[in-house]
Amino acid sequence: MNKRDYYEVLGVSRSASEDDIKKAFKKLAMKHHPDRNPGDKTAEEKFKEAKEAYEVLSDAGKRSAYDQFGHAGVDPSMRGAAGGPGGFRDFADAFSDIFGDVFGGGGRRSNVYRGADLRYNLEISLEEAARGTETRIRVPVLTECEHCHGTGAKPGTSPTTCPTCGGHGQVRMQQGFFSIQQTCPRCHGSGRVIGDPCTYCHGEGRVKKHKTLSVRIPAGVDEGDRIRLSGEGEAGINGGPPGDLYVQIHLKAHPVFQRDHDDLHCELPISFATAALGGEIQIPTLDGHAAIKIPPETQSGKVFRLRGKGIKGVRSQHPGDLMAHVVVETPVNLTERQKELLREFESCCTEHHGKHNPRAKSFMDKVKEFFAQ
């Protein structure tokens, strides 16, 4: 397939100046750039065609070879490509300008950076998490230097544009036909140099301080929840906005309750007699106490649900429940009289083993069947 004339591709005459060629290419590049025409193969091909034409016509040596020999004069497979590194540099500059036009701002690299976000681990009690609270925290953070107002320069002076990179923060190294871009070794990417640094922050523009902040903990927060304090992170660089501070919630272990989202769980130890005969006992809740009726013949592991006695989460419409898990407690430190009474009781139960201990009888029957096989 024959290539179109490069001048025709860009829509310029053969006597067009370098500025005319650059303007024509920018116009076509902005119109056909793949980022502006996602999925459009025709636009992509036109962009590549314009790019190829500009690479040749923007370079004086290549343009001269093209004017004399046509496409054969700049085809690397047929002869050495004419021209020096200037064309590549001009092309990169124009391309930088185009991206600035397409995405906002000029071709110059922005050297203003947002400050880093910070995290603070805050441990609170279960009661504080359920009801909400307000506390004060002390956070080490990089803040804007009060003396130089973040410029890094001594008061009364200002930073100057880096003469090495022209304020871009990047320099382009030419090696044959390859152009390598790297961070400017003089300004280290900032695009500016400070001749007389601020003596307080040593040219950094930021200093480390401890800030005391008030944090409101909403009712219902849970383990791992985060509270964002906007603008309380590290100060930005070169006048950039500050980052945010995220307060990460951790719950202290509670002596009675374990939390499971909005529900609470606790053990409910009851005596052997209460489990067998039934009764009423008091159980603690976050709001005080509640009475639970224990029916006769209650077994270990039974769960009593107290509806609405849990925690109302931050994003919940209703509070959770309190689950009391029954644990029948075996008596300890028995007196001789108590032991005697228990032996007598055990003897009475043995006479009608299946009636009084159905689970134990069922288990033993299964054991017998297993060994009989």
C-alpha positions in Angstrom: 0.0 0.0 0.0 1.5 3.4 -1.1 1.9 6.0 1.6 0.3 9.4 1.1 2.5 12.5 0.6 3.5 13.8 4.1 2.6 17.4 3.2 -0.8 16.2 2.0 -1.3 14.3 5.3 -0.7 17.4 7.4 -2.5 19.6 4.9 0.3 22.1 4.4 2.3 23.3 1.4 5.9 22.3 0.7 7.0 25.8 1.6 5.3 25.6 5.1 7.3 26.9 8.0 8.2 24.8 11.1 5.5 26.6 13.1 2.9 25.8 10.4 3.8 22.2 10.4 3.7 22.0 14.2 0.3 23.7 14.3 -1.1 21.4 11.6 0.1 18.3 13.5 -1.3 19.5 16.8 -4.7 20.1 15.1 -4.8 16.6 13.6 -3.5 15.0 16.8 -6.1 16.5 18.9 -8.8 15.5 16.5 -7.7 11.9 16.0 -6.0 11.0 19.2 -7.0 7.5 20.5 -7.9 8.9 23.9 -10.5 11.1 22.3 -11.7 8.3 19.9 -11.8 5.1 21.9 -12.3 2.1 19.7 -12.2 4.1 16.5 -9.6 2.3 14.3 -9.9 4.8 11.5 -9.0 7.7 13.8 -6.2 5.7 15.2 -4.7 5.1 11.8 -5.0 8.8 10.9 -3.3 9.7 14.1 -0.4 7.3 13.3 -0.2 8.7 9.8 0.0 12.3 11.0 2.6 11.4 13.7 4.8 9.7 11.1 4.5 12.7 8.8 5.4 15.2 11.6 8.4 13.2 12.7 9.9 13.6 9.2 8.8 17.2 8.3 9.7 18.6 11.7 13.3 17.5 11.3 15.3 19.7 8.9 17.6 16.8 7.8 14.8 14.3 7.2 12.6 16.9 5.5 15.5 17.7 3.0 15.9 14.0 2.3 12.2 13.6 1.8 12.0 16.5 -0.5 14.7 15.0 -2.7 13.9 11.3 -2.6 10.4 11.0 -1.3 9.5 8.2 1.1 12.6 6.3 0.1 14.8 9.1 1.5 13.6 8.5 5.0 12.9 4.8 5.0 15.5 3.2 7.5 15.3 -0.1 5.6 16.5 1.5 2.4 19.1 4.1 3.7 20.3 5.7 6.8 17.6 8.0 8.2 18.7 11.6 7.8 18.6 14.2 10.5 19.7 14.5 14.1 18.1 14.5 17.5 16.4 17.8 17.1 13.4 16.3 15.3 12.8 13.9 18.2 13.0 16.7 20.7 10.7 19.0 18.8 8.2 16.1 18.4 8.3 15.4 22.1 7.8 19.1 22.9 4.8 19.3 20.5 3.4 16.1 21.9 3.7 17.4 25.4 1.8 20.6 24.3 -0.9 18.5 22.7 -1.5 16.4 25.9 -1.6 19.7 27.8 -4.3 21.0 25.5 -6.3 17.7 25.6 -6.2 17.1 29.3 -5.9 20.6 30.6 -3.0 22.8 31.5 0.2 23.5 29.5 2.9 21.1 28.5 4.9 21.9 31.6 4.9 19.2 34.3 2.9 20.0 37.4 5.1 20.0 40.5 2.3 20.5 43.1 1.5 17.4 45.1 -1.2 16.5 47.5 0.0 15.6 51.0 0.0 11.9 52.2 -2.9 10.4 54.0 -2.3 9.2 57.5 -3.8 6.5 59.8 -4.2 6.6 63.5 -5.2 3.5 65.5 -7.8 4.3 68.2 -8.8 1.8 70.8 -12.2 2.3 72.5 -14.4 0.3 74.8 -17.5 -1.6 73.7 -19.7 0.8 75.6 -18.1 3.8 73.9 -18.6 2.1 70.5 -22.3 1.4 71.3 -23.2 4.9 72.6 -20.7 7.1 70.8 -18.2 9.4 72.3 -15.8 12.2 71.7 -12.1 12.0 72.4 -8.8 13.8 71.7 -5.9 12.3 69.9 -2.3 13.5 69.4 -0.9 12.9 66.0 2.7 13.4 64.6 2.4 15.0 61.2 4.3 17.0 58.6 2.7 20.5 58.5 3.4 23.5 56.4 6.4 25.6 57.6 5.1 28.7 59.2 8.2 30.7 58.4 8.3 30.2 54.6 4.7 29.2 54.2 5.7 26.0 52.4 8.0 27.5 49.8 11.2 26.1 51.3 12.9 29.5 50.6 14.1 31.9 53.2 11.4 34.6 54.0 11.8 37.5 51.6 13.1 35.2 48.8 11.5 32.8 46.4 12.4 29.6 44.6 13.5 30.0 41.0 12.8 27.9 37.9 15.4 25.1 37.5 17.7 26.1 34.7 18.6 22.5 33.9 15.0 21.3 33.1 13.3 24.6 32.6 10.8 23.8 35.3 9.6 20.5 33.8 11.2 18.4 36.5 12.3 16.0 33.8 15.2 16.0 31.4 15.4 14.1 28.0 18.6 12.3 27.2 19.3 11.6 23.4 21.0 8.4 22.5 21.0 7.9 18.7 17.3 7.5 17.6 16.2 6.9 21.2 15.1 9.6 23.6 15.1 8.7 27.4 13.3 10.9 29.9 14.4 10.9 33.5 14.1 13.0 36.7 16.1 16.2 36.6 19.3 15.6 38.7 19.5 19.2 39.9 16.0 19.9 41.2 15.1 16.2 41.7 11.8 16.5 39.9 10.5 19.6 41.6 11.1 22.0 38.6 12.6 24.7 40.9 15.7 25.4 42.9 16.1 27.2 46.2 19.1 29.5 46.3 18.6 30.5 50.0 16.8 27.8 52.0 14.6 28.5 55.0 16.6 27.9 58.1 13.6 26.6 60.0 12.6 23.7 57.6 16.0 23.5 55.8 14.3 24.0 52.4 11.7 21.2 52.8 8.7 23.6 53.2 7.3 21.2 55.9 8.2 20.5 59.5 7.2 17.6 61.8 4.8 18.5 64.6 2.3 16.9 66.9 -1.3 18.0 66.4 -4.0 17.5 69.0 -7.4 16.8 67.4 -10.9 16.2 68.6 -12.5 13.1 67.1 -16.3 12.4 67.4 -17.0 8.7 67.4 -20.5 8.0 66.2 -22.7 5.5 68.0 -22.5 2.0 66.6 -19.0 1.9 65.2 -17.4 -1.5 64.9 -14.0 -3.0 64.7 -12.1 -1.8 61.6 -14.4 1.2 60.9 -12.6 4.3 59.7 -13.4 7.9 60.5 -12.0 10.4 58.0 -10.7 13.8 59.2 -10.5 15.8 55.9 -7.3 17.9 55.5 -5.7 16.7 58.7 -3.0 14.5 57.0 0.4 15.7 55.9 0.8 19.1 54.3 1.1 19.2 50.5 4.2 19.9 48.5 4.7 23.2 46.7 1.4 24.5 47.9 -0.5 21.3 47.2 -3.6 20.4 49.3 -3.1 18.4 52.6 -3.9 14.8 52.8 -6.6 13.3 55.1 -6.3 11.5 58.5 -8.1 8.2 58.9 -8.9 7.1 62.5 -9.1 3.3 62.5 -11.3 1.9 65.3 -10.3 -1.0 67.4 -12.4 -2.5 70.2 -11.0 -3.4 73.6 -11.8 -6.9 74.9 -14.9 -6.9 77.1 -15.1 -8.9 80.3 -18.7 -10.1 79.6 -19.7 -9.5 75.9 -18.3 -10.5 72.6 -19.6 -8.5 69.6 -20.6 -10.0 66.3 -21.6 -7.0 64.1 -24.8 -5.7 65.8 -25.3 -8.7 68.0 -23.8 -9.4 71.4 -23.0 -12.8 72.9 -22.3 -13.8 76.4 -22.0 -16.9 78.5 -24.8 -17.6 81.0 -23.5 -19.9 83.8 -26.3 -21.6 85.8 -26.2 -24.1 88.6 -27.1 -27.8 88.2 -30.2 -27.3 90.3 -31.4 -24.3 88.3 -30.9 -26.2 85.0 -32.9 -29.2 86.3 -35.7 -27.3 88.2 -35.8 -24.0 86.3 -35.9 -20.6 87.8 -35.3 -16.9 87.0 -31.9 -15.2 86.9 -30.6 -11.7 86.1 -28.4 -11.1 83.1 -26.4 -8.0 82.4 -27.0 -5.9 79.3 -25.4 -2.6 78.0 -28.4 -0.8 79.4 -28.5 -2.5 82.8 -30.1 -5.8 83.7 -32.7 -8.1 82.3 -34.5 -11.1 83.8 -34.5 -14.5 82.0 -36.8 -17.4 82.9 -35.0 -20.7 82.8 -37.3 -23.5 82.0 -36.9 -26.9 83.8 -34.5 -29.4 82.2 -32.5 -26.7 80.4 -29.3 -28.2 78.8 -25.9 -26.7 78.3 -25.6 -24.9 75.0 -29.1 -23.6 74.9 -29.3 -20.0 73.6 -31.7 -17.4 74.9 -32.2 -14.4 72.6 -33.0 -11.0 74.0 -34.3 -9.0 71.1 -33.1 -5.4 70.7 -30.5 -5.7 73.5 -27.5 -5.6 71.1 -26.0 -2.6 69.4 -27.5 -0.3 66.7 -24.8 -0.1 64.1 -23.9 3.1 62.2 -25.7 1.9 59.1 -28.4 -0.2 60.8 -32.1 0.7 61.2 -32.6 -1.4 64.3 -30.4 -2.6 67.2 -29.1 -6.2 67.2 -29.9 -8.9 69.8 -28.2 -10.3 72.9 -27.5 -14.0 72.8 -27.0 -15.7 76.2 -25.4 -19.1 75.9 -26.3 -21.4 78.8 -23.4 -23.2 80.5 -24.4 -25.6 83.3 -21.7 -25.3 85.9 -20.5 -28.4 87.7 -20.2 -27.6 91.5 -16.7 -27.6 92.9 -15.2 -27.7 96.5 -18.0 -30.0 97.7 -18.4 -30.9 101.3 -18.8 -34.5 102.4 -22.5 -34.0 103.0 -22.9 -32.6 99.5 -21.1 -35.5 98.0 -23.3 -37.9 99.9 -26.4 -36.2 98.6 -25.1 -36.4 95.0 -24.3 -40.1 95.4 -27.8 -40.7 96.6 -29.2 -38.6 93.8 -27.1 -40.5 91.3 -28.3 -43.8 92.7 -31.9 -42.8 92.3 -31.4 -41.7 88.7 -29.6 -44.9 87.8 -32.7 -46.9 88.5 -34.5 -45.2 85.7 -31.5 -44.2 83.6 -33.3 -43.9 80.3 -36.0 -41.7 81.8 -33.7 -39.2 83.6 -30.7 -39.2 81.2 -32.0 -39.8 77.7 -29.0 -38.3 75.9 -26.6 -40.4 77.9 -28.7 -43.6 77.3 -28.9 -42.8 73.5 -25.1 -42.3 73.4 -24.4 -45.6 75.1 -26.8 -47.5 72.9 -25.0 -46.1 69.8 -21.7 -47.2 71.3 -23.0 -50.7 71.9 -24.2 -50.9 68.3 -20.8 -49.8 67.0 -18.9 -52.4 68.9 -21.4 -55.1 68.0 -20.8 -54.7 64.3 
